[in-house]
């Protein structure tokens, strides 16, 4: 094998270290085909005598890119970036993904990747690499101190620290170094170099980093790849590349970057283009799209279908549930509408199953009465949070039965169902077979003592309930017994080939979050097994097959079909959305525990039904939101639940802002009362609200409520270009559903606005001569137009605040559309309305009182105590109905 290394940088460092750690028999060639040369030192980098036949490339997850091109014809960008190492195998195949090369070396040694190591590689590629690239540019090109560069990595460093501390292991994927340790170390080392550069509180990370750096393979790789001369070479390389976008640098952290000096220089072309776009004014904006009712796909338009995971009907969602899917999906749906994309957002309550029956017995109601009661609770919560569903429905409808039974019959007719006798746990005390989530016991894989009957929350393995050690009935705490019963299974192994072909296409063309890809890969890598789709219950969609008519469909099969049936109750032309993959893009929003059911089981059902169903194009999964130092618990009074948020007196838009600000996009995050107070008082009150209020007040106070004439200076045009860059970054992030990161662009624009006002001091210039008064007018006019742009950009995040700004500044409705250019929407002569503050300060005493109130020990509210939930809402609940809000796309409460 021959490894070509064009540039001595992080990519070269990790592949060289991996070769050493795995003792791979590889020859190094530095500088690419035209500059072939050996390593600049003793030939220490030819390890291993032989690794035998190369393992099959398809065994490397994720599948590495490869090519059969000759060395002189190596693939060029975009397939192969110029900095990428290239591994030429004896077979003639070529690997040019650094992480795939590292995995290949470890496979050569006979070390198969684990789920955990693969997850680390996914995280390194999607989260750590972009952050380190920005830090390296800051350190090497901009000349910042090493401590400043390391500080920009505080979020990914904290993620590694938390993972090491939580597991107690010495290394990322266990007690011995794996390919994940080498890859993560290789990415970090160029910027960190010594563990003393790391913050002192990151003790676990410092110990891990020291262990890796002292290993022979890593030490030798660092000496060869990153010697002083090589660092100068890498700096020269970076100087020739486009600088990392400053907004993306900010995205690597939960805190916005304050330093103006870290921004890249604007080009003259960018400044001129921004000035031209400004001058074209509102006439250059597209006209807002007004969809028909009901909303249906339109030929030639971008048709976006959005769902969020259906909440189980008797679960009252907490803040983590709300941000996990419903609020995230709502934010994206609002953004889509502002882009003039034809958008339909549907959701509803999942109402069948054992938990509903149990709750009905507990409250002395019928299952249907329980569903009606809790559906209304969900509707009230989501209406208060201003969720813009087009339709919020439920699964206890005739449409659900019709569509679910049709899919079942099509699967049966095509041979994708199996029949088998199942050993199932039955509680003799309760006189019922127990649904999986009503059984608890010890995990047979990791010995976790609180594993559920379908999945272990600690190791993530799927479990058959009868495999649990020491099982207990969650209802009565009795010991269940194993009894045989006949059930039907979805033949997932028979559908596996179809599924893999579809996944390859969906991953290549769609935006799936890294955790969604990882979880799906782990399922397929382990091999699919037949999955039971029936249960011995009464409350559910009946199975239309002789011998099984006393059974109902299991939630894993039945619940996702609710997306279709809810749409069918919204419009009898539902198939134009759900059987139209050629025209419709489907986005699924959920928490990560719901991923396999949306990426494997439900797609297999639709693929097997073979009826041209619309399958998910973009699967957006969050991590988990925790509460302070623990987890939400309704019964213990810990955390804020949806029915409590409005009782705090904090407006819904403040909750929306804070939840979206800390949305767990790449790792778990935690709600904090003190941080909520800080973000409200600093980001909203002092930054965003202060700027918009000042801009509007200057128009009213100094210019009689009329936008003054503007004479732009070069500095003004540079500001227009800077705002345009932030606006376009906002678009790029939201198009990739990076909702949290896009919010930083809004706050950055308002920071620019505050600085602009502070530097130009219009309140002083208005008292000067004609030239000074003209300057005050220009600054005021530009500022109020920035406020107008912010009103539109804020609409997906804070709709009520956006509407308030629109009213105060009298922004024309035709200007409430998002383009990629910052235009003058409030021209000279435009009249504004009455301007008033948008936000109020949160005082410490009030916040501390709320912290105590929601910190535990509160009386248990039996009326809304959450029961054990099915797969699709254990952590991530979904939205509920709302009435039309202030002229927006209004929801219909579907039957």
N, C-alpha and C positions, 0 to 999 in steps of 0.2 A: 504494500500500500504506500501511496505517496500523498503527502499533505502539503498543499501550496498555501502560503501565508503572505498575502499581498501587503498587509499593513500590520505593524505591531501595536495592537490595541486590545480592548477587552475580549473581542471575539477570538483573536489568536491566543490570548492568555488562557482562556478556559479550554480550548481544544488541546493545547499543548499540555496543560495540567491533567486533563482527562486521559490523554495518551500515556502520561507517566503513571497516573494512578492505576490504570488498567493494564500497564505493561504491554501496550499494543505494539506490534512489529511494524512501525511506520517510519518512513524517511521524510524529513522535513525539507521543503524547498521554499526559500524566502524570496519574495518579490514577484512571484507569478512566472509564467512561461518565458517571458522575455528577459527576466533577470534572475534566472535560476542560480541559486547558490545555497550552500549549506548553512547551518546555524552558526552564529558568531561566537563560538566557543568550542570547547572540547565536545566531541561527538557523543554527548551523554544521552541524546534523545532517540536512540534506537533501542527500544525495549522489547523484550520477549523474543522467544525463538520462533514460535508459531502459534496461531490460534485456530488452526485447522480451516475447514471450509467456512466461508463467511456465512453468517446466519441470514435467513430470508429477510429482505428489506422490509417486507410488509409486517414483520414482527416488531418493528420499531414504532411505538406510538409516541407522538403523532407521526404518521407516515412521512418519512423524509422526502424532500424533493430529490430527484435523481435524474441523470441524463446519461445517455450513451455516447455523448460527443467526445471526440478525441481531445487530448490535452490542449492542442493548438486551437480547438474550436469550442472552448468552454463557454457555457451560456452567459450572455451578457444581461445587463440590467433591462427590465426590472426583475427578471427571474433571479439573477445573481448580482447583488450589489457589489461595487468594486472592492469593498473592504472585506468581503466574505471569504473565509477559508474554504478551500476546495479539497475534498478527499477523493482521490482516484483509486478505485478498487481494482484488484487483479482481473475481475470479470469485465472491466471496461465501464462499469457504472460509476457515476460521480455523485457524491453528496456535497451539497453546498449550504445546508442549514447548520450553523454551528452547534445547536443543541442536538440535532439528529446525529452529527458526527460524534459528539460526546457519548450519546446513547449507544452508538454503534461500537465504540471502543469497549464499553462495559459489557455489551452483549458478546463481544469477542471473548471476553473473559468468562462468559457463562453466567453473567449476573443479569437476570431479567428485571425490567422496571416494575416497581410496585405502584399501586394507585396513588400513594402519598408522594412518591418521587415524581410521578407524572404531573400531579397537581402543582408541585413546586416549579416544575419546568414551565407549565402554562403561566403561572404567576410571574416568573422571571421574565418571560417573553413579553407579556402584555402590560405589566405594572412596573417592574424594576428597571428593565432596559431603558424605557423612555425617560424615567427619572434620572438615571445615571448619565444618560447622554446629555441632558440639560446641565447636570452638575459638572461634568467634564468640560463642557463648553465654558461654563462660568469660571472654572479653575484655570484651564490651560489657555484659553483664548482671551477672556476678559480680564484675566490676571487677578481674580479674587483670592482671598486667603483660603487655605484648605478648610479651616473651620466653617467658613461661610458656605462652601460647597457641600460639605457634609451635612450642614443644617438643612439644606434643601431636601435632603433624603429622610427627614425625620419620620414621615409616615411609613415608607417601606421598611425602614430599620425597626420601627416599633412593631410592625407586623411580624418580623422575624423573631424579635425578642419575645413577643407574646406567645408565639407558637412553641418556641423552645422552652419557655417557662411553663407553659400549660402541659406539655408532654413529659417534661423532666428528662428527656433524652439528650445525649451529648451531641447528636447530629440531627439534621432536618427530617430524615425519614427513618430514624431508628438509632441504634447504639453504635453503628459503624458508618463510616463515610460512604455515601452513594453518589451517583452521577448528579443528583440534585445539589449536594454540598459543593461539588467542584464547580458546577455551572454558576450557582449563586455567588460563591467566593470569587470566581473569575470575573464576574461583572462588577462586584464591589471593590476588589482590590485596587484597581487603578486610581480610585478616588479616596479610598480609606487608607490603605497601605499598612498602617499600624493600628492595633486595637486601641491604643491610647488616643487615637483620633475620634473614637466613638464616645458618645455621651456616657458619663460615668454611671448613670442609672440603668444602662442597658447591660447588666452584668452577664446574663446568659448569652447574649449576642457577642460580647467581648470575649468570653471564654471560647465560644465556638470559632470565632474568627481567628483567635490565637492558635487553636489546635490545627485549623486548616492551614494557616500560614507556615507553621512549623513542620508540616508534613513534607517529606522529601520531594514529592512530585510537584506540589504547589510552590515550594521554595525555589526549585530548579527552574520552573516555568517563569516565575517572577524575575529571577536573575537574568534569564535569557531574553524574555519578551519585553520587559519593562525596564531595562537598564536606562540610565540617564539619556544616552544618545537616542535610544528608541522612543523615549517620551517626547523629545524634541521633534522627532520624525512624525509622531502621531499628532503633535500640536500643529505642525505644518499641514498635515492632512486635514485636520479639523478646520483650519483657517480657510481652506479652499471649498468647504462645504457650506450649504445654507445653514444659518444658525437655527437651533431649535426654537420653535415658536414660544414666546414668553408666556402666552396664556396656557400652553401645555405645561410649562414649568410650574406655573401656579397650581395646575390640576393635580400635581403630585403631592400636594399638601392640603390639609384642611384649612389652612390659614392663607388668605390672599397675600401675594407678594407686594410689599409696599414700595420697594426701591425703584424709582424711575430709571436709575442708571442701568438696571438689568434689562431694559427693553432694547430690542434690536433697532438699528438705525432705519429710518424710512428712506425709500428711494424717491428721486424726483418724479419718476413716473407714477408712483403711488400717490404722491401729494397732488399732482396735476389731475389724476383720475378722480380723486376724492372731491376736489374743487369743482370739476365738471359735473359730477353726480349731484352735488349740493345745488348747483345752479339750475339743474333741470327741474327741481322742485317736485311737488306732489303729483304733477301731471304724468311723471315718469313711472309712478307706482302702478302695479296691476290693480284692477278693480276687484274688491273682495267677492269671493264665490259664495253664492247663496244656493245651497243644495235644495233639491226637491224634498218633499216629505211624502212617504218615507224615503230615507237616503238609500239610493241604489247605485251600483257601479255605472260609470259613464264612459263610453268609448272615447279613447284618446286622452283621458285624464289619469292621473295617478290615484288609484282606488286603494285606500288603506283601511283594513279591517283590524280593529284592536280589541283584544279581550284581556281581562285580568282574572286570576284564579277565583273560582266560585267559592265564597265562604260557606261553611256549614251553617245551617240555619240557626242553631241555638248557640253559636259562638258570638260573643260580643267582641268586636275587634279592638285590640290595643294599638298603640302608636306604631309598633313594629309591623303589625298586620297591615295597617293603613299605608305606610310607606313602602312595604314590600311589594305591593302590586297596585292597589286601587289608585293611590295618589300619583305614583309613578306613571301609570297608564293614562291618567287624566292629564297630567302635565304634557305628555307626548301627544295626546289627542288634540289638546288645545294648540300646541305648536303646529301640528299638521294642518289644522283648519286655517291658521294664520298664514300658512304657505299656499293656500288655495288647493290643497290636496283634498279630494273627495273622501271624507272620513266617516266611518261608522264605529262607534264604541259601545259594546254590549257587555253586560254582565248580569248576575242575579244570584240568588241563594240556592245552594244545593240542599235539598230537603228530604231525601230518602235516607234510610239506614237505621241501624240499631239505636244510635244515640237519640234520634227523634222519638222512637218508641219509648225509650227509657225516660226521657224528659216528660213525655206525655203522662206516663204513669205517675211520675213524681209530682206533677202539678194537677193531676186529676182532669186532664183534658184529652181530647182525641189527638192523634198525630197531625191531622190537618189543622186543628185549632192551634197547636203549638207552632206549626209552620206559619200560619197567618200572623200570629203574635210576633214572632221573631223576625219575620220578613219586614214588618212595620218598624221594628227597632233598627234594623239595618238601614232601612230607607231614611229614617230620621237622622241617623248619624252621618250618612254620606251626603244628605242634603245640606246639613250644617257645614260640612267640609267643602261644599261648593263643587261637587264632582259632576262633570258634564257628560254623563251617560246620554247616549241617544235612546237607549232602552235598558231598563233594569227589570229583569224577569225572575223566573223561578223554575225549578225542574219538575214540580208536581203538576204537570199539565198533560192534556191529551197529545199535544205535539211531541212531547218528550217520549211518550210511549210509542207513538207511531214511528218516529225516526230511529229510536234505539232498536225497536224490533225489526225494522227494515234492514239496518246494518247487520244485526244478528242473523237474519235469514240469508242475506247475501254471503256472509262468512260461512254459514252452514252449507249453502249450496256449492261453494267453491272449495270445500274440504279443509277449511282453516280452523275447525273446531274439533276438539277431542272430548271423549267421555271417559271418566275414570272414577273409581271408588277412592274417597279421601278419608283419611283418618283425621277426625276433627275433634277439637276440645268441646265438651258439653258440660255445662254446670248443672248438676242435678238439683242443687238448691234453687236456682233460678228457672229450672225446667226449660233451658234453651241452649242451642248451639251458640257459641260465643264468637262474635266477630273478632278479627285479629286484634283490633285496637282495644278490645275489652279483656285482653289477656296481658299479664305482665309476668316477667320472670328474668332469669339470668341468661345472658346472651351465650349461645354455644360457641361463639368464635372468640370473644374477648372477655367473657365473664362479667360484663357490666350487669349490675343487679336490677336495673330498672328498664330493661329492654322491652319494647312492645312486641306484640304477636306478629307484626309484619316487617319491622325494621328496627335495628339497633341505632339509637341516636349517637352513641359513642363511636363505633367503628363504621357505621353506615351500611353494614351488610344487610341484605334482605333475609328475612327469616320466615320459615313456616312455623306457625304457632306451636305445633306439636314438638318442634325441636327445642323449645325453651326448656331450660332446667328450672325446676321448682316453680311451675306455672301457678298463677293465682287468678281467680276471677276478679276483675276490677270492681264489679258491682257489689259482690257480697263477701269478697276475700276468701271464698271457699276454694277448695282444690278441685279443678275440673278433671274429668275423665275422658279418655280417648274413645270415640265412637265412630264407626264407619258410616259414610253417607255418599251418595252419588252426586257428582258435579260435572259441569262443562268447563272446558279449558280453551283458551285461545292458543293456537299452535304457533307460538313465537319463533321456534327454530325453523319452521317451514317458511316464515315470512322474513327471515333474517337477511337473506340476500337482497330482497326488494328494499328493505329498510336501509341497508348499507348504501345501496346505489342512490337512494333518495337523500340520505344524509350527506354524502359526498357533494351532491349538487347543491343542497341547501347551505352547507357550510361554505362552499365556494362563492356563492352569490349573495348570501344573507349575512346579517350581523347577529351572531350568537355570542353571548357573554362567555368569558373564559371558563367560568364555573359550569355553565351549561354544557359546553363542549367536553370538559373533563368528566363530568358525571355520566354523560351519554357514552363516552368512550369506555369508561370503566364497566358499564353494563355489557356492552358488546364484547369487550375483551374477555370477560368472564364467561361468555357464551349465554345466549338466551335460552330460557326454559319455558315450557308451557305454563300459562298463567290462568288461574281459576277465575271465571267471570260470573259465577252464580253463588248464592248464599241461601241458607235456610232461614229466611225472614218473611215477614208479611208486608211490611211497609217498603215498597219499592216498585220498580218497573217489572211487571210479570214476565216470566220466560215463556214464549209462545211455542212450546215443544212438549209433546206428550211424554209423560214420565218426569217432567220437570216443572209442571204448571203450578206446583205448590212452592216454587222457589222464585226468587227475584234476582235481577242482575246486581252484581257486586259493584261498589262505587268506582273501582278502578276502570271498569268498562263503561259504566253508565254516566258518571258525572261530567266528563268532558263533552259528551254529546249534548249537554245542557247549553253549550254555546250555540249549537245549531238550532235547538228547539226554542230557545229564547229569541233568536233572530226570526224564526218561523212565526212566533207569536207577534212579532213586530211588523212583519210583512209577509204576505203569502208568496212573495217573490224571493224568498230567502235563498233559494238555490243560486240566484245570480251572484250572491256573495260566497256561498259555501261549496258550489260546484263550478267554480270559475277560476282555476289557478292561473289561467293565461292573463287575466285582467286584474286580479286581486293580490295585494301583498298582505299577508297575515302576520301581525305582531302578537305574541303571547307574553304577558307580564306575570311574574310569580316570584315567590321566594325559592331558594335553591332546593329545598326538600321536595318541591313539586316537579322538578325537571324530568325525571325518568318517565313519568306518566304522560308528559306532553311531548317528549322527544322519542320515546320508544313505544309504549303501549298504545296510546291513542293513534299515533300515525300508523302503527301496524294494523289496527282495526280498520282504518280508512283505506289503507293500501290493499288490504285483503278484500274489502267490500267492492273495490274496483268500480267506482262510480264517479270518477273524475272529481274527487273531493279536493277542496283547497286545503293544503297542508301548510304548517307554519314555515314562514320564511325567516323570521327574526325572533329568536327565543331569548327574552331578556329576564335574567334571574338575578336577584339581589342576594347578598349575604344577610346576616341577621342584625337587627337593632336590639340591643339590650337596654336595661333601665338602670342608670347609675352604676352600681357595682354588682348587679345581679340580673335576674330575669323578671319579666312581668308576671304577676300572679293576682288574679281577681279575688280568689278566696282568701289570700293573705293581705289584701289591700295594698299590694305593691305595684306601682306604676299607674299610668294614666290610660284609661280605656275610652273608647270612642264616645260613650254616653256620659263621660265625666268631663271631657275637654271643655265643653261650652260652659260648664259650671265654674270654671276657673276665672271667668271674666276676661280671659285673653282671647282676642279675636281669632277667627278661623284662619285668616291669612297669615297671622304670625305663626300659628302652628304649621301651616303649609310651608312657609319659608324655612323654619328651623328643621323640619323633617327632611326637606329637600336639600338643605345645606349639608346635613350629615348623612344623606342617603348612603347606605352601605354598598357601594358599587364594587369595590375590589376586596374588601374585608369587612368583618363585623365592626360596627360602631356602637356608641352608647349615648343614650339620652342623658343629659345632665342639666339640672335646674340652673346651676350657676352659669353654665355655658349658654343656656337659653337667654338668661338675663344679659350676658355679655354681648351676644350676637344681636339681640334686640336693640340694646343701647348704643353699640358701636356701629354695626353694619347698617341697621335700619334707621335708627334715630339720627345718629351723628354723621353718617355717610350718605346713604340714599335719600332719606327724608330731608336732611338738611339741604342737600343740593337742589332737589326739586322745589322745595319751599322757597329757597333764596331766589332761584331763577324766576319763579312766578311772581314773587313779591316785588322784585326789581321792576318787572314790567308794570305792575300796578302802581307802585310808589313813585317811580321816576318817570314813567311814560304814559300815565293815565290809563293803564290797562290795555294799551295798544302796542303790539310788537314794533319796535323801532326799525329804521333802516339800518343796513349793515354794510360796512366796507371792509372786506376781509384783508388781513395782513398775511404775510408768509407764516407767522406763528399760528394764526387762526387756521390756515389751510393744513398745517402740520397736525393740528388737533383734529380736524376733520378726518385726515388719513389715519390717525391713531384710533379714533372711534370706529372707523370703517374696519380696521384690522380686528378689533374686538368683536364687532358685529359678525364678521365672517367666521371668526373662531367660534362664536356662539352657534352659528349654523352648523359648522363642521362637527361640533360636539353633539348637538341635539340630533343631527342626522344619524349619528352613531349611538344615540340614546345614552349619551354621557350626561345625564340630567344634572347631577350635582356639579360637575365641572363647568357646565355652561352657565350656571348661576354666577360663578365667579366673574364671568365676562360682564354681566350687568353691574356688579359692584365695582369692577375696575373702571367702567365708563363713568359712573358717578364720582369715583375718586378723581379721575381726570377732570371732571367738571368742577369739583370743589377746588382743586389746585388752580384751574384756569381762572375762576372767580377770585381766589385769594391773591394770585399774582397780579391781576389786572385792576383790582379794587374799584369796581364801577361806582360804589357809593362815594368815593372821593372824586373820581373823574367827572361825575355828573355836576360837580360844583365848579369845574374849571371852565376854560374857554371853549370855543366851538369845536375845536379839534378834540379836546378832551371829552366833551359831551358826545361827540360822534363815536369816540372809542368806547365810552360807557354803553352806548346804544348797540354797538356791534357785539360787545361781550355779552350783554343781556340777551340779544336776539339769538346768538349762537347757543347760549346756555339753555334758553327756554326750548329751543329745538332739540337739544340733547335730552331734555326732560320729556319731550313728546316721544322721542324714540324709545326712551326707557319705559314709558307707559305701555308701548306695544310689546317690548321684550319681556316685560314683567307679567303680561297677561297669562301665560301658561302657569306661572308660579303663584302669583297673588292676584287673582281676578278682581277681587273687590277693590284693592288698592289701585290696580290698573284703571278700573272704571272711575274711581275717585279722581285720579289725575286727568283722565279724559274729560270729566266734567269740569274740573277747575280750570283747565287750559282751553276748554272748548275745542278739543281736537276733532276735526271732521271724521265722521264714521268711515269715509272712503280711505282715510289714512291709516286705519287699523288693519294693516296688512304688513307682512314681513318681506322685505326684499334684501338683497345683499349689499345695498348701498345706503349710506346715510344722506338723506335728502332734506331739504328745507320744507317741512310740512306746515310750519306756521310762518308765513311770509310777512314782510312789513305791512302794517295795517290790520293784521289779524287781531281780533278782540279776545282777551281772556276773561274768565269769570272771577269769582271770589276764590282766593287762594287761602288755604288753611293747613295747619300741620297734619301730616299723614300718620304719625306714630306717636306713642306716648312712652315715657320712660318706665321701665320696670324697676321698682324699688327693692332693695335687698330684703327688707322686712317681709314684704309680700311674697317674695320668692321663697324665703325660708319657711314661711307658713305653709306654702304649697308643698314644699319638700317634706315637711312633717306630715301633712295630710295624706300624701300618697306614698309614704315610706314604709307602710306596714302597720298591722295591728288594728286596721279599721274593721268595723262589723261586716260580716260576710253578707253579700247581697244575693240571696238564693234566686231571686227572679232573673238574674242575668249571669249566674255563675256558668263559666264555660264548661262544657262537657268534653270528653275525649273526641277529637275531631278526625275526620278522614284525611287522607293524604294531601288533599289540595288546599288545606287551610290550617295545618298544624301551626305554622308560623306566619304564613302569608295569606291574610284574608283578602277578599275582593269587595268591590263596591256595592252600593245599593241605590235605590231609585231617588230621583230628585225631580222637583218641578222645574219648568223652564225658568232660567235666571236672567233677568235684565237683558233680554234680547239675544242671548247666546243660543247655541243649539240646545234645545230643551230635551229633557228625557221624557220618554213615555213609559208609564208604569204598565208593563206588558202583563197579560193575564198569566 
